[in-house]
């Protein structure tokens, strides 16, 4: 069951622009809440249930346009929506191999194709960072996922407390570590 205090805090946070960290022109605002029947139909199409807190974000807070980075993706309706990306990347389709582990869905954009993902198969809904810049020979997209937070709930509370999740996230940590290696750039 999603934490009601978290949902209320997010509802309050998005009432006052900006509703996300990164400036967008024109400004993006959260869309209307997603009806429950739309979520149920999407879960049927995907073949799995979304994490309960992720579901609550869309049905009780808004249809994307809020949160860290460039904000949560719209739920459905275009090729860059949560549902369409999940169909493409984490659902078994005949003759296509899923590119992400099952039930790991892209939920939030950081820009430049960096994404945060939620593992809907785990009780806490761990958050993963997708770093397409890894350049690991022979790697799959799943090899480009790095742990970002132990739970979606803790990750969102950190954002609401003002933590800059980009600078504390795995991409910046990795870059800092690489700069300390011999031949790394400072």
C-alpha positions, 0 to 999 in steps of 0.5 A, a space after each residue: 500500500 502506497 504511503 498516503 503521506 508521500 502521495 499527499 506531499 507529492 500532490 502538494 509539491 506539484 501545485 506550485 511550479 516547477 514540478 520537476 528539476 530540469 527546466 523545460 521550454 515550454 514548461 511541462 506540467 503534470 497531466 490529469 490523473 490516469 483513470 484506474 481502468 486505463 492502468 488495469 488495461 495497460 497491466 493486462 497488455 503488459 502481462 504484469 502489475 505495476 508496483 503499487 506506489 508507481 500505480 498510485 503516482 499515476 492514478 493519484 498524483 498526475 500523468 507524468 510531468 513531475 519529479 526529479 530530472 525531466 520528470 515522470 514519463 506520461 503513462 500512455 499515448 505515445 512511443 515515449 510513454 511508460 507503457 509503450 517503452 515497457 512493451 518494447 523493452 521488458 515484455 516477452 514478444 514472439 521473435 523479440 528478446 526483451 532488452 530489460 529484465 522482466 518487469 523493470 520499467 522506465 519511468 523517468 527521464 534525465 534527458 539524453 536518453 538517461 532514464 530511471 527505472 522501477 523494478 515492479 517485481 520487487 516489494 520495495 520497487 528498487 530504482 535503477 539508472 539506465 546509462 546507455 553510455 557504458 560501451 561494454 562490448 557484447 553487453 545487453 541493455 540490462 548490463 547498463 542498469 545500475 542501482 540508484 535507490 533501494 526503494 521508489 518510496 525512499 527515492 521520492 522522499 529524498 527528492 521531496 527533501 531537496 536532494 539533487 538525485 542527479 548529482 548523487 546518482 550513479 552516473 555522477 558517482 561513476 564519473 567521479 570514480 573514473 576521474 580518479 583512475 590513472 588517465 581519467 579526466 579530472 
